[in-house]
Amino acid sequence: MPFRRAVLAGLTALVMSPLAALAADLPDLKGRSVIVVTENAYPPLQFVDPKSGKAIGWEYDAMNEIAKRLNFKVEYQNTSWDAMIQAVSDNQYNIGMTGITIKDERKAKVDFSDPYMRSQQFMLVRGDEKRFTDAKSFGAFNEGLVGAQPGTSPFYTAVYEILDGNEQNPRIKLFETFGATVQALKAGDVDVVLTDSVAAKGYVDASSGGLKVIGGPLGTEDFGFIFPKGSELVAPINAAIASLRADGTFDALNKKWFLDYKMGE
């Protein structure tokens, strides 16, 4: 962050604000290259803009700013969600980002950063849905189908908080990407998709009434970046996260991506 210059009693002094001092204290990674992997399927955190064809989103903006403050060159690569955690664990990538919920069982394979976002899951349905209004009534609606990616928080929430605890329940239809679950919902192939509040808002805002959120929150999730076990990047990234939170950067990104930005269909 820049220094602020102040003139006092005819003398020129160099004055550093507390937030500038926080940024100045961040580690310098000396221009090293860092490979960051994502899925590009979880708007508005990261996705391909249908208008420009470019990969954009909250996490891209945050990671780019982190790279700037820590002085490293970021190289983005893509992989599927079901391969990501293992690939990072195997040191194929330095960092993984795709709205990954911090869970104890995942910590056995990868290290997590401090949380950069807290989110809650909600039920995303078609705009004309009237057969059920919340998790309880959906659970009792035996014909209702849930679309989910295997191994994700929405999958486990559907299994254990809405349905009967059976991970092979035929009411759950599995898809490779989150975007595919939403397309299936729009097409009428499933009746509910569970997602965090921020992604739900993005899809609802872009749907012109075609989608809506029903019921209350079904759980709280903390999102973190993932690293190979023992990665030396964890501490610098955590310091940068604290910096972005303290100076209002995260608040600005939240406003940009969750309030102002309207995603295309």
Beta strands, then each sheet from edge to edge (+ up, - down):
strand 1: 4-8
strand 2: 11-15
strand 3: 32-38
strand 4: 41-42
strand 5: 46-48
strand 6: 55-56
strand 7: 72-78
strand 8: 95-96
strand 9: 110-112
strand 10: 117-126
strand 11: 146-148
strand 12: 172-174
strand 13: 192-196
strand 14: 211-214
strand 15: 220-223
strand 16: 226-228
sheet 1: 1+ 2-
sheet 2: 7+ 3+ 8+
sheet 3: 4+ 5- 6+
sheet 4: 9+ 16-
sheet 5: 12+ 11+ 13+ 10- 14+
sheet 6: 12+ 11+ 13+ 10- 15+
end
